[in-house]
């Protein structure tokens, strides 16, 4: 079985876009989403912090680590 881990960190909000890092356990890929979608996901509880202050890694917000096992 292969185990996949995924986490998203929001690095900054810039000109209507949320600039994020998508971590897969093996890679870190920069992704962007409209700021509106970021706020909708915050309302849904997808991100685990309020996004008002940066943490020690300079991250505005983050998700839990999602794990999926597949055959």
C-alpha positions in Angstrom: 0.0 0.0 0.0 1.1 3.5 -0.7 0.4 6.3 1.8 -0.3 9.8 0.6 0.0 12.8 2.8 -1.3 16.3 1.8 -1.2 19.6 3.6 -1.8 23.2 2.4 -0.1 26.2 3.9 -1.3 29.7 3.0 1.8 31.9 2.6 0.2 35.2 1.6 -2.9 37.0 0.2 -1.9 39.1 -2.7 -4.1 41.0 -5.2 -7.1 38.8 -4.6 -5.2 35.5 -4.6 -4.2 33.2 -1.8 -0.6 32.0 -2.5 -0.2 28.5 -1.0 2.2 25.7 -0.7 0.8 22.2 -1.3 2.9 19.5 0.5 2.5 15.9 -0.6 5.1 14.3 1.6 7.5 14.2 -1.3 7.1 17.6 -2.9 6.2 21.1 -2.1 4.3 22.8 -5.0 3.1 26.4 -5.1 -0.6 26.7 -5.8 -2.9 29.7 -6.0 -6.6 30.1 -5.4 -8.9 33.1 -5.6 -9.1 34.8 -2.2 -12.9 34.3 -2.2 -12.4 30.6 -2.3 -9.9 30.7 0.5 -12.4 32.6 2.7 -15.1 30.1 1.8 -12.8 27.2 2.8 -12.1 29.0 6.1 -15.8 29.3 6.8 -16.1 25.5 6.1 -13.4 24.8 8.7 -11.0 23.4 6.1 -8.2 25.7 7.4 -7.4 25.3 11.1 -6.5 28.8 12.1 -8.1 32.2 11.8 -5.5 33.5 9.3 -5.0 36.8 11.1 -1.4 36.2 12.4 1.6 34.4 11.0 3.2 31.6 12.8 6.9 31.0 13.4 7.3 29.6 9.9 5.7 32.8 8.5 2.5 30.9 7.5 -0.9 32.7 7.6 -3.0 29.5 7.8 -2.8 25.8 7.3 -4.8 22.6 7.1 -4.6 19.4 9.0 -2.5 16.7 7.4 -4.7 14.5 5.3 -3.7 10.9 4.8 -5.0 8.4 2.3 -4.0 4.8 1.9 -4.4 3.2 -1.5 -3.6 -0.3 -2.8 
